[in-house]
Amino acid sequence: MLSTRVAIVSLGCSKNLVDSEVMVKSILNNDYEITNCTETAEVIIINTCGFIESAKQESIDAILEMAGNKINGRCKVLIASGCLAERYRDELMKELPELDAVIGTGDYKDIAEVIRKALMGEKVVLYGHQDSVDIDKLPRQISGLGASSYLKIAEGCDNRCSYCIIPALRGRYRSRRMDDILEEAEELAKNGIKEVNIIAQDTTRYGIDLYNSYKISELLKKLTKIRGIEWIRLLYSYPDEFNDELIEVIANEDKICKYLDIPIQHSSNSILKKMARRSSRERIIRLIEKLRKRIPNIVLRTTLIVGFPGETENDFNDLYDFVSQMKFNRLGVFTYSREEDTPAYDMPEQIEEAIKQERLEKIMLLQKNISLEYNKKLVGQTLKVLVEGVSDKGYFGRSFMDAPEIDGKIYFKSDKSLIPGDFCHITVKKAYEYDLVGEKTDEPCK
C-alpha cells in the first residue's frame, strides 16, 4: 500500500525553515512520504509568514495557489501552519474554505496527528501554545542547502519593539539548553554540514533566561570544537547586549566567520525611541568602531526600516548620512508595515506609502554604490569559497563574507567536477554590485 504523499511549502525566514524541517522529520517518522511535487501530493502544508504585509500577502497567495491542486492535482488535505496561521486562524478558516486545518507556531510538532485527523474529514484548528512547545528535543530533517544549515538556539522574543508582532506570534524568549544545541550541531556535522548559521530572534540574548547570564560566547567556543564544521556564522545579533567577550571570541576563533548581522533599524534617536529600541545612535557607532578596530576584516550586515510613523525629512536624512558614513558591507531596507495589535499601529503621523518607497529606493541606491565599492577592492584577491551549486554561469558559491540566501555569490568555472560542500580557492576577476566572478586556482578543493 502506497504511503500518503505530503508536500511542504516553506515561506518566510530561516527560523520558519527550521520549523518546516521539524515537521518533515515528524511526517517521515509517522510513515508518510515527503514529496517536492505539490501536483502529486495528497497533503499540502504551507508554512506561512505573518511578519509584515508583503509576507502575509505572499502566504495568502501561496495558499490560494496550492488550493488549485484540490481541483487539478491529487490534494485531499490543505493545511496552513506558522505565523499567519497563528495570527489569523479564524479568518483563514472562514475566508478560505479550501483549508482543512490551521496550526500555529507552537503546534507544528503535532503535524502528523493533524494530517491523520484531516484525512478523516475533521477540521483542525490548533493555536495558542507558543510558550509551551519543547524546543530542545525536536528532531529535524535537513533540507537541500548543500553543506550549509541553520542552527536555532532560541525561540520567541522579549524585546517588544513597537512595530513588531513577533512576540505575540512566537512567544517569550526561550533559550535552548546548550547540551541539546551542541548535540544537534554534532549531528549536523555527521551529516556533512560544514557551515552552521546560528539563528534566533536575538542571538546575543542567548542564555539569559536559562542561566541568568549571556552565554552566546561560551556556546560559540564549544561549537568550534566540533569536528567537520568549518564555518560558524552568527546572525540576528542585536546591538544592545553585544559585549567585549563576544567580540574577542569572534576575533580569536578561526572557525567563526568574521561576519555579523546586526539589525539596527534606524539611526535617529527620536525614531529609535518610538520604535522602543534600546540602542542609540551613539552606542551603535561605538559598537561598529570597536568591531572594526578589533576585527579589521569584519563584514557587517544590517537591516533598516524607513517610513516609520513620525519619521521626518530630517530623520530620514540622518539615516541616509549614517549609511553613507558607516558604509555597511551588506544592508537591507524595509518600508514600515503597519501591523495590527502593535503599539506603532495607532501612532500619529503615519507616512504615505509613496514616500516610504521613495526613501527605500534612495537608501538602496546609496548602498548599491557602497557594495560595488567594496567588491571592486576584492578584484585580484583569492577567497576560500564554499561551493553551493551550478548554473548557466558556471559553479557558484559563497565566501565568509556572504550569508546563505540573503547575500551575493561568487560565480566561477571549473574543469573538475565539484559538488555542494566542496571548498575551493577562487581568485576574483570581476566585481558587480552584489556578485563576483572569479577563477578557480590550482589549489585543490577539499
N, C-alpha and C positions, 0 to 999 in steps of 0.2 A: 504494500500500500504506500503510495507516494505521500511524502510529508507536505503539510501546508507551507506554501512559499510566502515569505514575508520580505517586504522591501521597506527600507528606511530612507527618508529624505531628510537630511540634517541641515538646518539653516542656522544663521547667526554665528556666534563667537566660538572660540576654541573650547570654552567651558561646556558649551552645549554639545560639541562634538564628542567630548569625553562621556557625557551622559548617553549619547547615542551608542557609543561603543559598549557601555554597560548594558544597555538594552539588547544589543546584538548578542552578547555573551549569554544573557538570561534566555533569550529566544532559542539559541542553539542548545543550551542545556536542557531545554524542555521539548526537544525532538522536533522543532520546527526547522525549516530550511530558510536560509538567507539568500536573497537574490538581489542583484543590482538592476534587474529589469522590471520596472513597475508594470509594464504591459502584461507580464505573465504572473504577477504576484496576486495571491488570493487576499492578502492582508497588506495594506499600505499604511505606514506611520509617517506623519510629518512632524518632526521635532522642531517646533516653532520658536521664533524670537519675538519678543514684545517690548523691546527696549525703547525704540523711537518709532515715529510714524512710518518712516520708509520701511523699517524692518517689519512692522505689523502688516503693512500692505503686501510686502513680499510673501509673508506667511499665508495671508488670506488667498493671494493669487495661486500659491503652491497647492493649497487645499482644494481650490476650485479646479485647478488643472488635474490633480490626481483623482478628483471625483469623476472625471471623464472616463476613468478606467472601469467604473461600475457599469458603464454603457458599452464602451468599446474594448475593454480588456476583460480580465478574469476576476477583478477585485470584488470580494464579498464584504470585506470589512475595511472601513476607513477610520483611522484614529489620529487625533491631534494631541500632541504632547508638548511639554515645555512651557516657556514663559507666557506665550499668548494664551495657551490653554488654561494656565493657572489664573491669569488675569481676567479673561473673558469667557470662562467656561459656559455660563448660562446663555450668553448671547450667541456663542458659536453653535451650541446645540439647537437653539431656536431658529437662527437665521440660515444655518447650513444643514438641512435635513439629511444630506448625504453622509454626514458624520455619524459613526456608530458609537464612538467613545471619545472622551477628552480626559487626559490625565495631567496633573500639574507637576511642578518641579520637584516635589517631594515624593512622587509616587511612581517614577519610572522603573523602580526596582520590581514592581508588580506587573510589568508589561505582559509576561506570559499568561498570568491569570486573567488579565483584561482581554487578551486575544481570545482565550478559551470562552469567556462569557459572551463576548461579542459574536463569535462564530455560532453560538447557541441562540442568538437573537436578542440578547439583553443589551439595553442601552446603558453604558457605564460612564459615570462622572466621578472622578477622584480628584480631590484638591485639598489644599489647606494643611499639608503636612510638611512644609518646607523645613521646619526646625527639628523634625523627628526622624528624618531619614538617617540611617547609619552610613556615614560617608567613608568609614575606614575600610570595611571589608566588602567592596563591590567589584568583583572581577570584571574585566573588560576585554573585548576583542579588538585588537589594534587594527585601525583602518589603513587604507592604502596610501600612507605618506612615506613609503620607502623606508629609509633608516632613521627617520625623524618622527618623534612623538611628543605629545603633551603629557605633563605630569601635574595633576591638580592637587594642590597641597591644602586647600581650604575651600569652604563653601560659604555663600552669603556675604553680607556686608553690614557694618555698623557705622559707616561714615555719614550717611543721611544727607548727602548733597541735595540741595533744594530742587534740582531739576530731575533727579534720578528716581526711578520706580523700582530699581533692583532690590533694595531691602525688603520691599513688600512681596516681591516675586520669589526671591531666593532665601529669605530668612536672615536671621542674625549671623554674624561671623562665627564660623566654627572651623578651627584648625583640625587637620587630621593628625593622628598620632604619628610621631616621627618614625617609629619602627615600621609602621604599615606603609608609609611613603617609601622608605628605603627598600622594603621587601618588594614593592611594586616596581621600583627602579631596577632592582636586580633582575626581576622577571623580564622587564623591557630589554635589558642588556642581553639576556639569554636568547631573546627572540630577534637579535640582530639590530636593535635600535642603537644608533651611535650618537644621536643628538637628542637631548632631553630639554624640552622647553617648559620651564616652571611657570604655572599659571594659578591664579586665584583672582577674586575681585580686587584684592590688595595684597600683594605678596609680602610687602615689608612688615605687615602686622602679624605675620605667621607666628603662632605660638603664644600670643599674649593671653588668650582665653584658657589655654590648657596648662601653661607653665608659668603664668604670671610674669613673663618676660619675653622679649622678642627673640625668636630662635632661628630666623632665616639664615644668619651667618653660620650657625652650627650645622644646620641642615645642609647647606651648600658644601661645607667642608667634608661632611660624611659622604655626600653624593660623589665627590671627586675620587673617592677610594674605590668606587665600583668599577671593576674591570670591564672593558668593552665600550663603555660610554666615553666618548672623546670630547664632545661639546656639551656644555651646560649653559643654557640661556635663561636669564631672569627677565620675565615680562610683568607688566602691570605693577610697577614699583612706585607707589605713591611717595611724593617728596616729603611728607610730614614726618615720617619716622625713619628716614634714611640716615643711619648713623655712621660714625667713623669706622666702627668694627666691620660693617658690611663693605665699606669702601676698601678696606685693607684686604679682606677675603677675596674680593673681585680682582684686586691688583696683584695678589700674590699667587693665586691658583691658576695654573696654566690651562686647565680644562674649562674654566669659566670664561665664556665669550666676553670680550671687552665691548659689550653692547648692553645698553639699558633702555627699557621702555618706561618713561616716567611721564604719565599723563598730568599736565599742569592745568589745562582747560582755559586759562586766561592769564594775563599779566597785570591787569588793572586791579589795584587793591579794592576799589569800591565794588567791582563786579565779583571778585573772589569772595568778598564778604557776603554779597547777595546769594552767591552760589552755595554758601555755608561751607566753603573750603577752608581748611585750617592753615594753609600756606599763605605767604605774602610774596609780593614781587621781590622784595629784598632777600628773603630766605631762599627762594628759587634760584636767584642769581648766585648766592653764596654756594649753594649745593653744586650748581653747574661748574662754577670756577674751581671748587675743591676737587670735583671728579676729574676735570681736565688737567689739573695740576698733578694729581696723584697718578692718573692713568692717562698719559699723553695721547694714546691711540684710541681712546674710548669713543664709541659710536653711540650717539644719543638720539632716541626717537621720542616724540611727544605727540599728544593729541590736544586739539583746541576746540572750543565752542564759540562761534560768532553769532551775534544777534540775540544774546540773552536779554531778557526784559531790562530796560533801563540802560542798555549799552549805548552811550552817546558816541558822537563822532570822535570826541577826544579819547574815550575809552578804546575805540577801535584803532585809532592812530597810535595809541600807546602799545597795543598788541602788535600792530604792524611793525613799529620801530623795534619792539622787543625781539620779534622773529628775525628782523634784519641784523640786529646786533648779536644775538645769541647763536645764530647760524646752526640750527639743529641739523644733524645729518639726515634724519628722516622725520617726517611730520605729516600728520593727518588732520583734517579740519571737518567738523560737522556744523551744520546750521542748528541752532537751538530748536528742539522739538517740544512743543507744549503738551505735556503729559498730564492727564487727569490724575488726581489724588497725589500730586506733588505740590509742595509749597509754591514753587515758581509758577504754577498754572494760573493762580489768581493774582500774580504780581501786576502792578500797573506798568504802563509804558511798554506794552508788547510791541515787538519790531515787525514791520511788514516783511513778508516772505521775499519780495524782490530785493529789499535792502540786505537781508540775510545772505541771499545768494550772491549779490554783488560783492559783499565783504569776503565771503568764502573764496570767490574767484580771485580777488586781489591777493589774498594770503597765499593761495596755491600757485599763482603765477610767480610770486616772490620766491616761494620755496622751490619751485621748478628750477629757477636760476641758481639758487644755492646748491641744490642737489647736483646740477650739472658741473658747477664749480668744484665740488668735492670729487666727483667722478673723473674729471679731467686730470686731477692730480694723481689718479691711480694708473694712468697710462704708463706702461713700461714696468710697473711693479708686478711681481709674481705672488699670487694668492693661493692659499690652500682652499680648495673648493669641494664641497660635498655634492656629489652627483645626484640629481633628482629624476632625470628622465631624458627623453629625446623628443625633438620637434622638427619642423621643417627647416629650422635654423641650425640644426645640429643638436648636440647634447646641451643640457642646461643644468645649472646648479647654483649654490649659494656659498659665499664666504661667511666668515664670522660676522660680517657687517650687516647681514640681512636675515631677518626672521622669516620663517615659512609663511607663505600665503599673503603677507602684507607688504613685503619689501621687494626690491628688484632682484634680478637674476643675472648670471653670467652665462653667455652662450659661447660654445666652442665646438670645434670638430676634433675627432679623434680617429686615428687609423686602427685603433684597437677597440674591441667591444667592451663597453662599460655597462654596469648595472647600478641602479639606485643604491646608495650606501657606500660606493667607492669614494675614496678621497683622491683627488688629483691636484697637481700644481699647474695653475693657469697664469700665463703672462698676459696682462691686459693690453689690448691693441687699440680698441676704440671705446669711447665713452659717450653715452647718451644721458638724458635727464635722469633716468631711473635704472637702466640696464647697462651692462657692459658686454663687450665682445672680446674674446681672447683666444690664445692658442695654448694647447697642452704642451708642457715641457717634456723633455725626455725622462725626467724623474718618474719612476714607476708609481702607479697607483697602489694603494694598499687596502 
